Amino acid sequence: MVSQNGRKRIVILGGGFGGSYLAKALTKRSLGLDADVVIIDRHNYFTFFPLLVEAGCGSIEPRHSTVPIREFAPKAELLMAEIASLDTEHQRVHFHLIGDDQCRAIEYDHLVVALGSVTRVMPEDVVSGVREHALFIKHMSDAITIRDRTVEQLELANAIDDPEERRRLLHFVIVGGNVTGIEVVGELEVFVREASALYRNISDDDITFTVYEFNERLLAALPENLSRWATKQLAGRGIEIHTGAGVKEVHADHIVDSDGKVVPCSTVIWTAGIAPSPMLKQMTGLPLNKFGSLQCECDYRAVGSENIWGLGDCASVPGPDGKPMPPLAQIAVRQAPQLAANIAAVMQGRPTKPGGVELQGVLVPLGRHRGVAAIKGIHIHGFFAWAMWRAIYLLKTPRFGRRMRVLADWTLNAFFRKDYTQLGMNHASRREMVRPHKVHDSDEC
Ligand SMILES: Cc1cc2nc3c(=O)[nH]c(=O)nc-3n(C[C@H](O)[C@H](O)[C@H](O)COP(=O)(O)OP(=O)(O)OC[C@H]3O[C@@H](n4cnc5c(N)ncnc54)[C@H](O)[C@@H]3O)c2cc1C
């Protein structure tokens, strides 16, 4: 694809939080930019990550945690495609349209790399079995898989006679006790305990949740007093918390912790950090730092480049204090208009301005109408922090229609039981099936 009518073309790799907000900013009439904006993403939606855990734990419908890109940035062009490679010399991106094997190319005048991040998984010789046996929470399909898997474990546990095996099936291990891990354990515990009321053979004592956190305390992103409060809350609900401890082996039916203890369990959710998209390493000609992030100047331009820019989780952009801005949606969203203004400045022959976005705050829901929040030096915990989390993210959910859908889900949850049906995404079920479960004495299947 070459530019039409001599118009300049800005290609955005990744239509996630950063890419979609950037496309919207670049196509605003007030920016005065005469250029085509093209987003390339493997999905035609972006995930509204702050609601993803709730989608996985039954509080909202998974689809309601997504935002359709075409609706969000209607003046940009979207190519739903898997990005294959980059040719910086000829200013070309190669890609495969989803559902088509042919390799195609698109030329750019300016390129923005906004490919996001992936869950960080340790090499096999450090922690083994993670890719094979653990679940992640990074895509909408992960959220559905967690919910399906949980329902399946309840069904299995209810159908068997062996109490030890029942406890193993209902032991959920969360590795990583920072914001995402704590949100997962807080919400999933509520989901499982509420659902268990429907199962005659499952008692509260059969259900265990355990968190492993390598740091000496949970929620390292929050001040110590809030971390202490959250730990007490979770421990008071019977959640086992191991700080200063990790997991070194993950198996289908147990883990081995960093002390060498074998712990029977059936579900491991891995939330121990993120890494920049590995796609960056496959793209020759990009300046990457030792973590694999795109190294950028403070105006978002890739180091040593005239027309390649970085944004969001995959880019290391120095903030006003010289430190890289943190990989968060609230940062990517506010970086986008600054980057749009800089691209417009270059295209209109003006100098760029250094960007810089500061963290506004950290809010973590803990389930059971409790939460913790640190916003601009103010520390809040309890019901008010939880309500604030809901209010803020409801307001931040793009588009009125989506907001109403989320609000309807929350309202209905207050009056009716959550939906405990499976949606058929549980790939893990196949692993469980190959384990020789002896359901009945006469069972030979
Ligand atoms: C469970 C969870 C909860 C979170 N909660 C919060 C929160 O409450 N507040 C907050 O501020 N941040 C939160 N975050 C972090 C936040 O989601 C990220 O910082 C944000 O999404 C970064 O935006 P991005 O555009 O860099 O990446 P993304 O939003 O991940 O977008 C990257 C895009 O690139 C696309 N892509 C990648 N590779 C390819 C390829 N090869 N071909 C085609 N397309 C490709 C992907 O499909 C994706 O759409 C959370 C993250 C998670 C996982």
The ligand as an SDF file (V2000), in Angstrom:
LIG
                    3D

 53 58  0  0  0  0  0  0  0  0999 V2000
   -5.0250   -7.2330   34.1290 C   0  0  0  0  0  0  0  0  0  0  0  0
   -4.4720   -5.8440   33.9210 C   0  0  0  0  0  0  0  0  0  0  0  0
   -5.0200   -4.7670   34.6330 C   0  0  0  0  0  0  0  0  0  0  0  0
   -4.5230   -3.4690   34.4480 C   0  0  0  0  0  0  0  0  0  0  0  0
   -5.0860   -2.4460   35.1550 N   0  0  0  0  0  0  0  0  0  0  0  0
   -4.6380   -1.1840   34.9670 C   0  0  0  0  0  0  0  0  0  0  0  0
   -5.2150   -0.0990   35.6760 C   0  0  0  0  0  0  0  0  0  0  0  0
   -6.1350   -0.3010   36.4730 O   0  0  0  0  0  0  0  0  0  0  0  0
   -4.7470    1.1690   35.4300 N   0  0  0  0  0  0  0  0  0  0  0  0
   -3.7290    1.3950   34.5410 C   0  0  0  0  0  0  0  0  0  0  0  0
   -3.3410    2.5490   34.3690 O   0  0  0  0  0  0  0  0  0  0  0  0
   -3.1360    0.3840   33.8650 N   0  0  0  0  0  0  0  0  0  0  0  0
   -3.5600   -0.9070   34.0550 C   0  0  0  0  0  0  0  0  0  0  0  0
   -2.9660   -1.9370   33.3580 N   0  0  0  0  0  0  0  0  0  0  0  0
   -1.8410   -1.6500   32.4420 C   0  0  0  0  0  0  0  0  0  0  0  0
   -2.3600   -1.1810   31.0660 C   0  0  0  0  0  0  0  0  0  0  0  0
   -3.2750   -2.0720   30.5740 O   0  0  0  0  0  0  0  0  0  0  0  0
   -1.2290   -0.9930   30.0760 C   0  0  0  0  0  0  0  0  0  0  0  0
   -0.2780   -0.1430   30.6190 O   0  0  0  0  0  0  0  0  0  0  0  0
   -1.7460   -0.3990   28.7630 C   0  0  0  0  0  0  0  0  0  0  0  0
   -2.6210   -1.2850   28.1290 O   0  0  0  0  0  0  0  0  0  0  0  0
   -0.5770   -0.0360   27.8260 C   0  0  0  0  0  0  0  0  0  0  0  0
   -1.0620    0.3940   26.5920 O   0  0  0  0  0  0  0  0  0  0  0  0
   -0.2620    0.0120   25.2560 P   0  0  0  0  0  0  0  0  0  0  0  0
   -0.9530    0.6870   24.1490 O   0  0  0  0  0  0  0  0  0  0  0  0
    1.1800    0.2330   25.4480 O   0  0  0  0  0  0  0  0  0  0  0  0
   -0.4280   -1.5760   25.1360 O   0  0  0  0  0  0  0  0  0  0  0  0
   -1.7480   -2.4180   24.8630 P   0  0  0  0  0  0  0  0  0  0  0  0
   -2.9460   -1.7350   25.3640 O   0  0  0  0  0  0  0  0  0  0  0  0
   -1.4560   -3.7950   25.3920 O   0  0  0  0  0  0  0  0  0  0  0  0
   -1.8150   -2.4960   23.2710 O   0  0  0  0  0  0  0  0  0  0  0  0
   -0.8920   -3.1750   22.4670 C   0  0  0  0  0  0  0  0  0  0  0  0
   -1.6200   -3.5960   21.2050 C   0  0  0  0  0  0  0  0  0  0  0  0
   -0.6800   -4.1330   20.2810 O   0  0  0  0  0  0  0  0  0  0  0  0
   -1.2790   -5.2210   19.6050 C   0  0  0  0  0  0  0  0  0  0  0  0
   -0.2100   -6.0900   19.0980 N   0  0  0  0  0  0  0  0  0  0  0  0
    0.8650   -6.5420   19.7770 C   0  0  0  0  0  0  0  0  0  0  0  0
    1.6320   -7.2790   18.9730 N   0  0  0  0  0  0  0  0  0  0  0  0
    1.0430   -7.2970   17.7540 C   0  0  0  0  0  0  0  0  0  0  0  0
    1.3650   -7.9140   16.4960 C   0  0  0  0  0  0  0  0  0  0  0  0
    2.4650   -8.6460   16.3080 N   0  0  0  0  0  0  0  0  0  0  0  0
    0.5040   -7.7400   15.4610 N   0  0  0  0  0  0  0  0  0  0  0  0
   -0.6390   -6.9980   15.6260 C   0  0  0  0  0  0  0  0  0  0  0  0
   -0.9670   -6.3920   16.7700 N   0  0  0  0  0  0  0  0  0  0  0  0
   -0.1480   -6.5470   17.8310 C   0  0  0  0  0  0  0  0  0  0  0  0
   -2.1480   -5.8780   20.6600 C   0  0  0  0  0  0  0  0  0  0  0  0
   -3.2140   -6.6110   20.0700 O   0  0  0  0  0  0  0  0  0  0  0  0
   -2.6710   -4.6700   21.4600 C   0  0  0  0  0  0  0  0  0  0  0  0
   -3.9300   -4.2420   21.0060 O   0  0  0  0  0  0  0  0  0  0  0  0
   -3.4400   -3.2440   33.5450 C   0  0  0  0  0  0  0  0  0  0  0  0
   -2.8940   -4.3210   32.8310 C   0  0  0  0  0  0  0  0  0  0  0  0
   -3.3990   -5.6110   33.0160 C   0  0  0  0  0  0  0  0  0  0  0  0
   -2.7910   -6.7560   32.2560 C   0  0  0  0  0  0  0  0  0  0  0  0
  1  2  1  0
  2  3  1  0
  2 52  2  0
  3  4  2  0
  4  5  1  0
  4 50  1  0
  5  6  2  0
  6  7  1  0
  6 13  1  0
  7  8  2  0
  7  9  1  0
  9 10  1  0
 10 11  2  0
 10 12  1  0
 12 13  2  0
 13 14  1  0
 14 15  1  0
 14 50  1  0
 15 16  1  0
 16 17  1  0
 16 18  1  0
 18 19  1  0
 18 20  1  0
 20 21  1  0
 20 22  1  0
 22 23  1  0
 23 24  1  0
 24 25  2  0
 24 26  1  0
 24 27  1  0
 27 28  1  0
 28 29  2  0
 28 30  1  0
 28 31  1  0
 31 32  1  0
 32 33  1  0
 33 34  1  0
 33 48  1  0
 34 35  1  0
 35 36  1  0
 35 46  1  0
 36 37  1  0
 36 45  1  0
 37 38  2  0
 38 39  1  0
 39 40  1  0
 39 45  2  0
 40 41  1  0
 40 42  2  0
 42 43  1  0
 43 44  2  0
 44 45  1  0
 46 47  1  0
 46 48  1  0
 48 49  1  0
 50 51  2  0
 51 52  1  0
 52 53  1  0
M  END
$$$$
